[in-house]
Amino acid sequence: MFGLEASSVDRLRRDERAIEGLPIRLVIALVVGVASLSVMMNMISGIQGLAVTELDARPSPEVVTPGSHELDVTVVGADGDPVSDATVVVKGGTADLDGVETATTDESGTATVAVSPGLRPNQEEGTLVIDVKPPAGSQYADERGNTKVLVVAE
């Protein structure tokens, strides 16, 4: 049989130990495979956050002129429900803003931020960028861009 001597074939047929190590080897292979898969899934961004809800910022007004203004920024989840205790960060994009302005949303999901944007010489328009830091320990994330506030020259 496949070049084996008759005595070798008989010895293999009588050997009952071959099945002894098989179940434990399968269990070890399964455990190692599951552990490896878990490590790989944690390394890929976004896999561990399958239940994460994207936040969106809705500023009002969306268009302002240079000078002092108060922006009411409403933070909502994917379903449109307001999100409280989120931190709203407003910073200069293509428009000038001295520093960064922050505020925390109330129960209605709205934060009021005082800004004083400016434009550079010969600049007709610019933008203010809004970022949202989700409440600590929540299932929210702000990974996509939010609505920008347009600053136009008077």
C-alpha positions in Angstrom: 0.0 0.0 0.0 1.8 3.2 -1.3 5.2 1.6 -0.8 4.7 0.7 2.8 5.7 -2.7 4.1 3.0 -5.0 5.4 4.3 -4.8 8.9 4.2 -0.9 8.9 0.6 -1.0 7.6 -0.4 -3.4 10.3 1.3 -1.3 13.0 -0.6 1.8 11.7 -3.9 0.0 11.8 -3.4 -1.2 15.4 -2.2 2.2 16.6 -5.1 3.8 18.4 -3.2 6.8 19.7 -3.7 8.8 16.4 -7.0 10.1 17.6 -5.8 11.0 21.1 -4.1 14.3 20.2 -6.5 15.4 17.5 -9.3 17.0 19.6 -6.8 18.9 21.8 -5.0 20.1 18.6 -8.3 21.3 17.1 -9.2 23.2 20.3 -5.8 24.9 20.4 -6.1 25.8 16.7 -9.6 27.3 17.3 -8.4 29.3 20.4 -5.4 30.7 18.5 -7.5 31.5 15.5 -10.2 33.3 17.5 -7.5 35.3 19.4 -5.8 36.3 16.1 -9.1 37.4 14.6 -9.9 39.5 17.6 -6.5 41.2 17.4 -6.9 41.9 13.7 -10.4 43.3 14.2 -9.2 45.7 16.9 -6.4 46.9 14.6 -8.8 47.8 11.8 -10.3 51.2 12.6 -14.0 51.3 12.8 -14.6 47.6 13.4 -14.9 47.9 17.1 -17.3 50.9 16.7 -20.0 49.2 14.6 -22.6 50.7 17.0 -21.1 54.2 16.8 -23.5 57.0 15.8 -22.2 59.9 13.7 -22.8 63.4 15.1 -23.7 66.4 13.0 -23.5 70.1 13.9 -26.1 72.5 12.7 -25.1 76.1 13.2 -27.4 79.0 13.2 -26.8 81.4 11.5 -24.9 79.7 8.7 -23.7 82.9 7.2 -22.2 85.9 9.1 -20.2 89.0 8.5 -16.9 89.9 10.1 -17.4 91.1 13.7 -18.9 89.8 16.9 -21.7 87.2 16.6 -23.2 84.4 18.7 -23.6 81.1 16.9 -26.2 78.6 18.2 -24.9 75.2 17.3 -27.3 72.3 17.6 -25.6 68.8 17.8 -27.8 65.9 16.6 -27.3 62.2 16.1 -27.9 60.3 12.9 -31.7 60.1 13.6 -31.9 63.9 14.2 -32.3 63.7 18.0 -30.4 66.4 20.0 -27.3 65.3 21.9 -26.6 66.9 25.3 -23.2 67.3 27.0 -21.3 67.4 23.7 -18.5 69.9 23.3 -18.7 72.2 20.3 -15.3 73.6 19.0 -15.3 76.5 16.6 -12.0 77.5 14.9 -10.9 79.5 12.0 -10.9 77.8 8.6 -10.2 80.2 5.8 -11.5 83.0 7.9 -9.5 84.4 10.8 -10.6 83.7 14.3 -8.5 84.6 17.4 -8.0 81.3 19.1 -10.6 78.5 19.5 -14.0 78.9 21.0 -15.8 76.1 22.8 -19.1 75.5 24.5 -21.1 72.5 25.8 -24.5 71.6 24.6 -27.5 71.7 26.9 -30.5 69.3 27.2 -31.8 70.5 23.9 -28.5 69.8 22.2 -27.7 73.5 21.6 -24.5 75.3 22.5 -24.0 79.1 22.1 -20.6 80.1 21.0 -19.4 83.8 20.8 -17.2 84.4 17.8 -15.6 87.4 16.2 -14.4 86.3 12.7 -12.4 88.4 10.4 -11.3 88.3 6.8 -7.8 89.1 5.3 -7.3 92.0 3.0 -8.9 91.4 -0.4 -10.7 88.3 0.9 -14.4 88.3 0.0 -15.4 85.2 2.0 -14.0 82.6 4.4 -15.2 79.8 6.7 -15.3 78.8 10.3 -14.9 75.1 11.1 -17.0 73.3 13.6 -15.9 70.1 15.4 -17.8 68.2 18.0 -16.3 66.2 20.9 -18.9 63.6 21.8 -20.0 63.1 25.5 -17.6 60.9 27.4 -18.6 57.2 27.4 -21.2 57.6 24.7 -21.7 55.7 21.4 -21.2 58.9 19.4 -18.4 59.9 17.1 -17.7 62.9 14.9 -15.5 61.7 12.1 -17.1 63.3 9.1 -17.0 67.1 8.3 -19.7 69.3 9.8 -21.5 72.3 8.2 -19.1 75.2 8.1 -20.1 78.8 8.9 -19.6 81.1 5.9 -18.1 84.5 6.7 -18.8 87.1 3.9 -17.5 90.6 3.5 -20.1 93.4 4.0 
